[in-house]
């Protein structure tokens, strides 16, 4: 039965999978062979079929060569006597070591990743265990001390034992306390050693020649004197009294750090249990957001739930308010928002949980190079409702999509990014040396497109504005095509875009989940915000790509209001985007 369970688990695994989200994002541009190598080396045995097979071979090779060394009593070999086999095992471990160096940045090591891997604990174990094997292959004389390094290969299985990571974490959690206690005990022991030495010296003769010798003697007594370094004995009565005190100190030398380590290990176990429970709760909440239940059966697109209120979440998942907030803090793709239940409210009275998508350092990206629309959401981390709206459109229409979902702060704690930022001005001027890496990655992804694409930047507008605000880079209230300002290539494009958006906001029809039908027009404003500054993301996109760029601002009352009007607006925006793409594709073919 157990074999069947293992086989079933193996059968259900993906062929190749990199579970770590950050590593997965980094490997998205690599080929299959490179991803397979990283999948095997990431130490997650049950991550995929290829990981199970690859790591099983690695563990088998480690155990075989280590057992061979133990049975050989330190000679060249006992089981593996064939030189070809010796060469194959050496080559196997050498190639693995080279791959670990080459792909260290994908294996959790930060820059400079190669150096950090080489000098890490496991990196040194890998290297030291490999040196005697290479010396064997080239028949170099091996000192007994170097030959003993072969046993270090056994330590490589630590990678596959989670408990060892817990011990390491426990030590790091209490290292300051442990080091403080050890230093205190050593200082006290040195003090007592000096007293013993002087009491012994006052007798006229002493078996101890220095304070250091007394200190070494006391260490030998602490440890049971297995190295026979504590052969002398104090003679004077006072020296014997102090030596007894020193002996009691020896108990503290091991008991105190051991107690600290034990308490730290228990804390780690409790923390692991705690996070296991939290992760199970997070999975339940994420499962709720994973269903396509937004908009009702008449909605033409697929939409996840917009949010869930704290009260409803407590009822649905049987969690306390504190447990819910704990989940929000620990989950990477959940966040808390405070909304107004109606526009008339002066303060936010509705507390909700939002879900958002993450697949890269700055948030979410979706490349669909054959599609000619690029949808941008630069305010996902602060804009209420804009992440759900933009993702619903991008996912349903299968568009190119870049969404800034992660809050990025500078050294002063100020937010970087959004619709305008000094970082954009720096990027335009190619001053990228001090640019935040997360923001830089977002801008480089934008930069990867050319003028054959049409950019639509989605954002939220203040409640006092119309339903939709259209901006195309002009000065405020300037609606004509202006060379050097308008971010549409020509007056013809401007007129066509104005027509498509104006028509797209009228005569829309949508039936909500409550069977109420909306058939009305949405109000439009033109260039009432102004996006003509150098620090504008809108301006940056046009300057870098030379593409057509518009910004559409959706009234915050729609983004946070009742569902019928919200999905009604998405329906209108979806039709507009599809019409713009048809227009852009036609223009691109004409220009070719």
Buried (B, 14 or more C-beta within 10 A) or exposed (E): EEEEEEEEEEEEBEEBBBBBBEBBBBBEEBEEEBBBBBBBBBBBBBBBBBBBEBBEEBBEBBBBBBBBBEEBEEEBBEEBEEEEBBEEBBEBBBEBBEBBBBBBBBBBBEEEBBEBBBEBEBBBBBBBBBBBBEBBBEEEEBEEEBBEBBBBBBBBBBBBEEEEEBBEBBBEBBEEBBEEBEEEBBEBBBEBBBBBBBBBBEEEEBEBEEBEBBBBBBBBBBBEEEEEBBEBEBBBEBBBBBBEEBEEBBEBBEEBBEBBBEBBBEBBEEBEEEEEEBEEBBEBBBEBBEEBBBBBEBBEBEBBBBBBBBEEBBEEBEBEEEBBBBBBEBBEBBBEBEBBEEEEEEEBEBBBBBBBBBBBBBBBBBBBEEBBBBBBBBBBBBBBBBBBBBBBBBBBBEBBBBBBBBEBEEEEEEEBBBBBBEBBBBBBEEEEEEBBEBBBBBBEBBBEBEEBBBBBBBBBBEEEBBBBBBBBBBEEEBBEBBEEBBBBBEEEBBEBBBEBBBEBBEEBEBBBBEEEEBEEEBEBBBBBBBBBEBBBBBBBBBBBBEBBBBBBBBBBBBBBBBBBBBBBBBBBBBBBBBBBBEBBBEBBEEEE
